[in-house]
C-alpha cells in the first residue's frame, strides 16, 4: 500500500474500500414471483430508479413482499469469478484516484407477478363438506350437505355478532352487591382510647377510624345493587349464533364427524388423534360440539364421558353440547369439531331464525 501523508488520504482510501465492500456483498438482485395456481406465469417488467436499492438480507423477513421470490443472478459465472479474484487483492489507490463519479449505478429490472388472492368457496358449493374419521380427524369417510339456514348466511352480520358477545360478557359479569361497614357498623368501643394532650402522639377519639387497622372502610360500596346485565332479544341471540357458524364454515375451520364416542378415556390417545387439526395447543384452540343420546351407555349430559375425561387435561380444548354452544366460545376457539347429531339438533332448535 502506498504511504499517505495526512488524514485525508487515509479517509479517502477507507471510503473507497467500504464502497467496494458494499458493491460486493450488497448487489441488487431481481426477483420473479410466480403463482402456483396459474399454468403460465405472466410477468410484468417494472423499471426501478437507479438510486433504489434493496438489501438482500431483507428477503428472508416475514414482512418482505419478496420472501418467496426466486433469486436470479445479474452476472454470469465469469463475472462472479472475476469478483472473487478482485476480492483477494485490493489495488493501491492514491488520493487523487478517488472520485464519487467513477461509481456507476446499474439499472435493475424486477420481474414479478401479483399474487392471486385466495377466495373462499362460493355458495352453495361451500355447503358440501367432507366427513372425517374421529380417530385421526383427517381421513375422509364421506360427504354431507350442511343446512343453508345454519351455515349459508352471507354476508356475515358482524354487528349482530358483536351485540351478542357484549350481551354474553355483561351477563357473565352479573350483579354487584358489595357492601362495606361504616364507622357506626364496625365492632368496637366508642370510648376515648387515650387522653387528648400530653402523650406526644396524635389525638384520637374512638378505635374505629378508617385509617386504623380494624377500622371502617372509607368511601366503600354502600350495598346498592349494580346490575351490569343487558337485554337482547332471543331472536337476535339465535341469529348471532347462525352467523357465527356460517363464519366458521367460511374460514374453513369447521370439521364434521359422525360422532365423538371414543373408546378410551386417556388424554394421550385423544391428543394423538387431534394432531392433524391441533398441532400446537399453545397457538391454536379447539371447540368440540356433540349431542349424544342419553339412552346410550357412557353418556352424561348428552356428551360422551370418555370425551369429557380425555379432553380435561388438554389446554385450549373445550367440549360442549349443542344446547350450550354459544357465540363467544365459537369466536374464542379457532377450530370447531361438530357431529352430525349436533347439526341436526341445532337445525331443529334454530329453525326459522335466519331472514
C-alpha positions in Angstrom: 0.0 0.0 0.0 1.2 3.5 -0.8 2.0 5.8 2.1 -0.2 8.8 2.7 0.9 12.0 4.4 -2.1 13.3 6.3 -5.6 12.2 7.4 -7.3 13.0 4.1 -5.6 10.2 2.2 -6.4 7.6 4.9 -10.1 8.7 4.9 -10.3 8.5 1.1 -8.8 5.0 1.0 -11.2 3.9 3.8 -14.2 5.2 2.0 -13.2 3.5 -1.3 -12.7 0.2 0.4 -16.1 0.5 2.2 -17.8 1.3 -1.1 -16.2 -1.8 -2.8 -17.3 -4.0 0.1 -20.9 -2.7 -0.3 -20.9 -3.3 -4.0 -19.5 -6.8 -3.5 -21.9 -8.1 -0.8 -24.9 -5.9 -1.4 -25.5 -6.5 -5.1 -29.1 -5.7 -6.2 -30.8 -8.9 -7.4 -34.1 -9.2 -9.4 -36.9 -11.4 -8.3 -39.6 -13.4 -10.0 -42.8 -14.1 -8.2 -45.0 -16.8 -9.8 -48.4 -18.0 -8.8 -48.8 -21.7 -8.2 -52.4 -21.6 -9.4 -51.6 -20.3 -12.8 -50.2 -22.6 -15.5 -48.2 -19.9 -17.3 -46.6 -17.2 -15.3 -47.5 -13.8 -16.6 -44.6 -11.4 -15.6 -44.6 -7.7 -15.7 -41.4 -5.7 -16.1 -41.0 -2.7 -13.8 -38.2 -0.2 -14.2 -36.9 0.9 -10.8 -34.9 4.1 -10.3 -31.1 3.5 -10.1 -30.9 5.1 -6.6 -33.3 2.4 -5.1 -31.5 -0.5 -3.6 -33.0 -3.5 -1.8 -30.9 -5.2 0.8 -30.8 -9.0 0.1 -30.9 -9.7 3.8 -34.4 -8.3 3.9 -35.7 -11.1 1.6 -36.0 -13.6 4.4 -38.0 -11.2 6.5 -41.6 -12.2 7.0 -42.7 -8.7 6.2 -40.9 -8.6 2.8 -43.0 -9.0 -0.3 -40.1 -10.9 -2.0 -40.0 -13.6 0.7 -40.9 -16.4 -1.6 -39.1 -15.0 -4.6 -36.6 -16.8 -6.7 -33.2 -15.0 -6.9 -31.7 -14.5 -10.3 -28.1 -13.5 -10.5 -27.3 -10.4 -12.6 -23.9 -11.6 -13.7 -22.8 -14.8 -15.2 -20.3 -17.2 -13.6 -17.3 -15.5 -15.3 -18.2 -12.2 -13.7 -18.5 -13.8 -10.3 -15.1 -15.4 -10.7 -13.6 -12.1 -11.5 -15.2 -10.5 -8.5 -13.7 -13.3 -6.3 -10.3 -12.7 -7.8 -10.5 -9.0 -7.2 -11.5 -9.5 -3.6 -8.2 -11.3 -2.8 -6.0 -8.3 -3.6 -7.1 -4.8 -3.1 -5.4 -2.3 -5.6 -3.4 0.6 -4.3 -5.3 3.9 -4.6 -4.0 7.4 -4.5 -6.0 10.3 -3.0 -6.5 11.7 -6.5 -7.8 8.4 -7.8 -10.9 8.5 -5.6 -13.9 10.1 -7.3 -17.6 9.6 -6.5 -18.4 9.9 -10.2 -16.4 6.8 -11.0 -19.0 4.5 -9.3 -21.7 3.8 -11.9 -25.1 2.8 -10.8 -26.6 -0.2 -12.6 -30.2 -0.3 -13.6 -32.1 -3.2 -12.0 -35.1 -4.8 -13.6 -37.7 -6.6 -11.3 -39.9 -9.3 -12.7 -42.7 -10.4 -10.6 -46.4 -11.4 -10.8 -49.0 -10.1 -8.5 -50.1 -13.0 -6.3 -53.7 -14.2 -6.8 -55.7 -13.7 -3.6 -57.3 -16.8 -2.0 -61.0 -16.7 -2.3 -63.5 -18.7 -0.2 -65.6 -21.3 -1.9 -68.8 -19.7 -3.1 -72.3 -20.8 -2.0 -73.9 -23.3 -2.4 -70.7 -25.3 -3.1 -69.4 -24.3 0.3 -72.1 -26.3 2.0 -70.7 -29.6 0.6 -68.2 -30.7 3.2 -66.3 -33.9 4.0 -66.9 -36.2 6.9 -63.7 -37.3 8.6 -62.9 -40.1 11.0 -62.8 -39.4 14.7 -59.6 -41.5 15.1 -57.4 -39.1 13.2 -59.7 -36.2 12.0 -58.0 -36.3 8.6 -59.3 -39.4 6.7 -62.4 -38.7 4.7 -65.1 -41.3 5.0 -68.0 -39.5 3.3 -69.7 -36.2 2.3 -72.7 -34.3 3.6 -74.6 -31.2 2.7 -74.9 -28.7 5.6 -78.2 -26.8 6.1 -78.1 -23.4 4.5 -80.1 -21.9 7.3 -77.2 -22.6 9.7 -74.1 -22.4 7.6 -75.1 -20.5 4.5 -75.5 -16.9 5.8 -73.7 -14.4 3.5 -72.7 -11.7 4.1 -71.8 -12.2 7.8 -73.6 -9.7 10.1 -70.7 -8.6 12.3 -72.8 -6.1 14.0 -75.2 -8.8 15.3 -72.3 -11.0 16.4 -70.8 -8.1 18.3 -74.1 -7.4 20.1 -74.4 -11.0 21.2 -70.8 -11.0 22.5 -71.4 -7.9 24.6 -74.7 -9.4 25.9 -72.9 -12.6 27.0 -70.0 -10.8 28.7 -72.4 -8.5 30.6 -74.5 -11.4 31.7 -71.4 -13.2 33.0 -70.4 -10.1 34.9 -73.9 -10.2 36.6 -74.8 -8.0 39.5 -72.6 -6.3 42.1 -73.9 -6.3 45.7 -70.7 -5.5 47.6 -71.1 -3.5 50.9 -68.5 -2.4 53.5 -69.1 -1.3 57.1 -69.1 2.3 58.1 -67.8 3.7 61.4 -71.1 3.1 63.1 -71.2 -0.5 61.9 -67.7 -1.6 62.7 -67.3 -3.5 66.0 -65.5 -1.5 68.7 -66.0 0.7 71.7 -66.7 4.4 71.4 -64.7 5.5 74.4 -61.7 7.7 74.0 -58.6 5.5 73.6 -56.1 7.9 75.2 -56.0 11.4 76.7 -56.2 14.4 74.4 -52.9 16.0 75.3 -49.5 15.3 76.8 -48.8 12.0 75.1 -46.7 13.3 72.3 -48.9 11.4 69.8 -51.9 12.3 67.6 -55.2 12.8 69.3 -57.7 10.0 68.9 -61.3 9.6 69.9 -62.5 6.0 69.3 -60.8 3.0 67.8 -62.7 2.7 64.6 -61.4 5.4 62.2 -60.8 4.4 58.6 -57.0 4.9 58.8 -56.6 2.5 61.7 -56.2 -1.3 61.5 -59.6 -3.0 62.1 -61.4 0.3 61.5 -64.0 1.3 58.9 -63.7 1.4 55.2 -63.6 4.9 53.8 -65.9 5.6 50.8 -66.6 1.9 50.2 -69.5 0.4 48.4 -72.8 1.0 50.1 -74.6 -2.2 49.1 -76.6 -0.7 46.3 -77.2 -3.4 43.7 -75.3 -2.6 40.5 -76.8 -4.6 37.6 -74.4 -4.9 34.6 -76.6 -7.2 32.6 -78.2 -6.0 29.4 -81.2 -7.2 27.4 -81.1 -8.6 23.9 -84.0 -10.3 22.0 -83.9 -14.0 21.8 -84.3 -13.9 18.0 -81.1 -11.7 17.8 -79.2 -14.0 20.0 -80.1 -17.0 17.8 -79.3 -15.0 14.7 -75.8 -14.2 16.0 -75.2 -18.0 16.6 -76.3 -18.7 13.0 -73.9 -16.1 11.5 -71.0 -17.3 13.7 -71.5 -20.9 12.5 -71.5 -19.6 8.9 -68.3 -17.7 9.5 -66.6 -20.8 10.8 -67.5 -22.7 7.6 -66.4 -19.7 5.5 -63.0 -19.7 7.2 -62.6 -23.4 6.6 -62.3 -24.1 10.4 -65.4 -26.3 10.6 -64.8 -30.1 10.8 -67.7 -32.6 10.6 -67.5 -36.1 12.1 -70.1 -38.8 12.6 -69.8 -39.0 16.4 -67.3 -38.5 19.2 -67.8 -41.7 21.1 -64.2 -42.5 21.7 -63.1 -45.9 23.2 -60.5 -44.7 25.7 -60.6 -42.0 28.4 -56.8 -41.5 28.2 -55.7 -38.0 27.3 -52.7 -39.3 25.3 -54.9 -41.2 22.8 -57.1 -38.1 22.2 -54.1 -35.8 21.9 -52.6 -38.1 19.2 -55.8 -38.1 17.2 -56.1 -34.3 17.4 -52.6 -33.7 16.0 -53.7 -33.1 12.3 -56.1 -30.3 13.4 -54.4 -29.2 16.6 -50.6 -29.4 16.2 -49.8 -26.8 18.8 -52.1 -26.2 21.7 -50.2 -23.1 22.7 -51.2 -21.3 19.5 -54.4 -22.9 18.4 -57.6 -23.9 20.1 -60.5 -26.3 19.5 -64.2 -26.4 20.4 -65.9 -29.8 20.2 -69.7 -29.9 19.9 -71.7 -33.1 20.3 -75.3 -34.2 21.1 -75.3 -37.8 22.1 -78.4 -39.6 23.3 -78.9 -40.1 27.0 -80.1 -43.7 26.3 -76.6 -44.7 25.1 -74.1 -46.2 27.6 -71.3 -43.9 28.7 -73.2 -40.6 28.1 -73.7 -37.9 30.6 -75.3 -34.5 29.8 -75.6 -35.5 26.1 -71.8 -35.8 26.0 -69.6 -38.9 26.0 -68.0 -39.5 29.4 -64.7 -40.6 27.8 -64.5 -37.4 25.7 -65.1 -35.2 28.8 -62.4 -37.0 30.8 -59.8 -37.2 28.0 -60.1 -33.6 27.0 -60.0 -32.3 30.5 -56.2 -32.1 30.6 -55.7 -30.8 27.1 -55.2 -27.0 27.1 -57.4 -24.8 24.9 -59.8 -27.7 24.1 -63.4 -27.3 25.2 -66.3 -29.8 24.9 -69.9 -28.5 24.7 -73.3 -30.0 23.9 -75.3 -28.3 21.2 -77.6 -26.9 23.9 -74.7 -24.9 25.4 -72.9 -23.8 22.2 -72.7 -20.0 22.0 -71.2 -17.2 20.0 -68.4 -16.3 22.5 -66.9 -19.8 22.6 -67.2 -20.2 18.8 -65.2 -17.0 18.3 -62.7 -17.7 21.1 -61.7 -21.1 19.7 -60.0 -21.2 16.3 -61.4 -24.6 15.1 -64.7 -26.3 15.7 -65.5 -30.0 15.5 -69.2 -30.8 15.3 -71.1 -34.1 14.9 -73.9 -34.9 12.6 -76.3 -35.3 15.5 -75.4 -31.9 16.9 -76.0 -30.3 13.5 -79.5 -31.9 13.3 -80.3 -30.7 16.8 -79.2 -27.2 16.1 -81.3 -27.2 12.9 -84.4 -28.1 14.9 -83.6 -25.6 17.7 -82.8 -22.6 15.4 -85.5 -23.3 12.8 -86.9 -20.2 11.2 -84.3 -17.8 12.8 -82.5 -16.5 9.7 -84.0 -14.0 7.4 
